[in-house]
Amino acid sequence: MLRRKMYVKYLRSDDVYLNIMNVEESLNKNSIELANRFREVILSGTWIANTNFKNELIDVNWEIAVTQFQNLNTICRLAQHVHYYIAGIKSVLAGGRLNISDKYSFDFLPVASQSEWDDFLWEFWKDAGDFASLVEQLSEQKLNEVFVEEKYGTYKRNIDAMIEHSYYHLGQIVLIKKMLIAVDLKSR
């Protein structure tokens, strides 16, 4: 836990004296670091992978996003999958219930237009930003508490897993995008 001391000077008639007031401002360094690592992979970072989800998806149109390459998942489906977990964990961080299940983590309605793709991306970025803000607010104690049930580990473990899981799928998206571009260029 990071603590800051603030000093306040008091003036009284002709006497000047220093009244040291110990004001503790609790900042959880671990929560801030986790939130920044999460933002880095989804919204704005380049330190680990030299890219992030937003950077990779912002210039992908819906037709490319839903294009199947061999037997791999589509870019759209991978992005929806990551968003599914972000939204589910965000619900718990906001005080709600865990309403997600691994067995449904790839079950999505198809994206059939640019408008639907844009709407999905807007929701993805919004939920990711909200997720990061909620993580920043977690105390050290909360980070070490059980996440919903003992079998899921702690809040910290789940946030770390979300970051690692996101990097895994970001790598897939980058490779699929490159392969789709290469195939498109060869066909011209």
N, C-alpha and C positions, 0 to 999 in steps of 0.2 A: 504494500500500500504506500503510495507516494503522499507525503504530507508537506504542506507549505506553512511556514510561519509568517505571519504578518505583524508588523510593528506599527503602533499608533502613537503619535506624539500628542501630548496635551500641554497647552499653555495656560498658566494660571497667574493672574496679576503680574507681579514682577519676577516671580519664580518660574523658571523653565525646568520641567522635569520630564523624564521619559517614562511612560507607562507601557510596559511591554505586555501586550495582549496576545496570548497564544491562540490564534485562530487556526484551527485545523481544517483544511480543505481536503477531503478525501477524494483522491483520484485513483482509480484502479488501473494501474499501468498495464496489467495483463489483459484486461477487457479492451482497452484502447488499442493495444497491439493486435489482438485478435480481430477487432473490427477493421483495422487498417489492412491486415492481411486479406480479409474477406473482400474488402473493396478493391484491393489490388487485382485479384483474380477475376472478379466480375465486372467492375466498373471503370477502373482507371489506372491500374498499375502496369508496369513493364519490367519490374525488377527480376522476377523469377523466370517467366516464360517470354519476356520481351513483347508481350501482348496481353490481352484480356478478352473476356466474352464480348463486351460492348464494342471494342475495336474490331473484333473479327466478324461480328454479326451485323453491324451498322450498314455495311455496304453490300450485304447479301440480299438479293431480292427473293421473294417468296418462291418463285419457280426453282431457283437454285437450292433454296432451303429444303424443299420437299423432294428433291431429286435423289433417287436411290442410286448408290454406286455399289455395284456387285451385291454382296449380301450384307453390307454394312448398314447401320442405322443412318437415317438422314440427319442433316444438320439441324433441322427443325425439331425432330424427335429428341435428339440429344439435348438441345436447349430447353425443351419442354420438361424433360426428365430432371435436369438440374433445377429448374424453376420449381418443379413439384416439391422437391425436398426443401428448398429455401422457404417456400410458402408454408409448408407443414411445420418446420422448426420455428419459423417466425411466429406462427400462431401460439406456440407454447411460450416463447419469449415474451409475448404480449399478454400472457396470463390465460390463454385459452387451452383447448385440448389438443392432443396429438391425433390428427384425423387423417394420417397418411399410412400407407402400407406398401412394402416393397412390391407386392404382387400387382399393384396398380400403377407403378412408377413409370410405365411406358404406355399406359392406356389413355390416349388423347384423341379428341376429334381431329380430323384432318384439317390443315390450313388450306383454304381454297382460293385465297386472293391476297393481293398485296396489303389491302386494308386489314385483313385478319392477322397477317404477319406483323404489321406495324403495331396493331393493338396488343398482340402478345408481347412484343419487345418492350412496349411502354410499360406493361404490367410487370415484366421481368425486372426492368431497371428500377421501377418504383419499389417493388417488394425487396429487391436487393438493398436499396438504400435504407428502407425501413428496418430490415434485418440488421444491418451494420449499426444503425443508431440504437437499436435495442441491445445489441451486444455491448456497446460502449457503456451502457448504464448498469451492467451487471457488477455486483460486488464480488470481491475475492471469495467470500463465503458462498455466494450463489454459484459461481463457476465450479466449485467443488461439490455442490449438492447433486443428488441423483436426478437425472433427467427423466421425468415421468415415471419410469420403473427401473429397478436395479439392473435389469438385463441390458438397458441402454447406456449404462455408464453415467458419467457426469455431464453437466452442461458444457464444460470445457472440452471434453472428449468429443462431444457431438459437433461443436463448432469447428474444432480442428478437423474432424472427419468431413464436414461440409466443405471446408477449404480444399482438402486433399482430393476429395471426390470431384470437385469443380475443376481442379487442374488436370485430372485424368481425362475428363470429358472435353476440356478445352483443347488438349492435345489431339484428341480424335477429330474435333471440329476443324482444327487447323489442317490436319492431314487430308481429310475428306474434301475440304474446300480446295486445296491445292490439286488434288486428283481430278476434281470436277472441272477446274479451270484448264488443266492440261488436256483432258479429253475434249473439252469445248474448243480449244485452240487447234487441236489436231483435226477436228472435223470441219474446220473452216477452209 
